[in-house]
Amino acid sequence: MKKLVALVAAVTLLTTALHAGGPVVVEDIVVVEEKPASSSGALIPLLLLVVIGLVVASGDDDSPPVCLPL
């Protein structure tokens, strides 16, 4: 009888420890990565082309100005 009581007590302690926290639910985490905007990749080359165009269009202003005789 003592062995039966000891066995029941041991099983009871083990089962309560297993169910103490309740069921463990693990949810999958979904990570959605945002794609960068397509215009952000084209902005730097477009600005570079505008700057190069302005430099080329500015011309050569290093020569002294020509004075016309009066």
CORCORUR-V627717 format. One record per residue. N is the residue number from 1. RES is the residue in three letters. PHI is phi in degrees with one decimal (999 if undefined). Layout:
# CORCORUR-V627717
n=N res=RES phi=PHI
n=N res=RES phi=PHI
This chain:
# CORCORUR-V627717
n=1 res=MET phi=999
n=2 res=LYS phi=-66.8
n=3 res=LYS phi=-66.6
n=4 res=LEU phi=-67.2
n=5 res=VAL phi=-65.0
n=6 res=ALA phi=-66.0
n=7 res=LEU phi=-65.3
n=8 res=VAL phi=-64.4
n=9 res=ALA phi=-64.7
n=10 res=ALA phi=-65.4
n=11 res=VAL phi=-64.8
n=12 res=THR phi=-64.0
n=13 res=LEU phi=-66.1
n=14 res=LEU phi=-68.5
n=15 res=THR phi=-71.1
n=16 res=THR phi=-70.1
n=17 res=ALA phi=-70.3
n=18 res=LEU phi=-71.1
n=19 res=HIS phi=-100.9
n=20 res=ALA phi=-64.3
n=21 res=GLY phi=-92.2
n=22 res=GLY phi=81.6
n=23 res=PRO phi=-70.5
n=24 res=VAL phi=-97.2
n=25 res=VAL phi=-110.4
n=26 res=VAL phi=-110.0
n=27 res=GLU phi=-97.7
n=28 res=ASP phi=-73.9
n=29 res=ILE phi=-95.1
n=30 res=VAL phi=-101.0
n=31 res=VAL phi=-106.2
n=32 res=VAL phi=-106.5
n=33 res=GLU phi=-90.1
n=34 res=GLU phi=-82.5
n=35 res=LYS phi=-81.2
n=36 res=PRO phi=-66.9
n=37 res=ALA phi=-64.2
n=38 res=SER phi=-68.4
n=39 res=SER phi=-74.6
n=40 res=SER phi=-68.8
n=41 res=GLY phi=-75.9
n=42 res=ALA phi=-95.9
n=43 res=LEU phi=-68.6
n=44 res=ILE phi=-65.8
n=45 res=PRO phi=-62.1
n=46 res=LEU phi=-66.4
n=47 res=LEU phi=-64.7
n=48 res=LEU phi=-63.7
n=49 res=LEU phi=-65.1
n=50 res=VAL phi=-65.0
n=51 res=VAL phi=-65.3
n=52 res=ILE phi=-63.3
n=53 res=GLY phi=-62.8
n=54 res=LEU phi=-67.1
n=55 res=VAL phi=-65.8
n=56 res=VAL phi=-68.6
n=57 res=ALA phi=-75.6
n=58 res=SER phi=-68.9
n=59 res=GLY phi=79.1
n=60 res=ASP phi=-107.5
n=61 res=ASP phi=-105.4
n=62 res=ASP phi=-82.0
n=63 res=SER phi=-74.7
n=64 res=PRO phi=-67.1
n=65 res=PRO phi=-68.5
n=66 res=VAL phi=-88.0
n=67 res=CYS phi=-100.0
n=68 res=LEU phi=-86.1
n=69 res=PRO phi=-68.9
n=70 res=LEU phi=-91.0
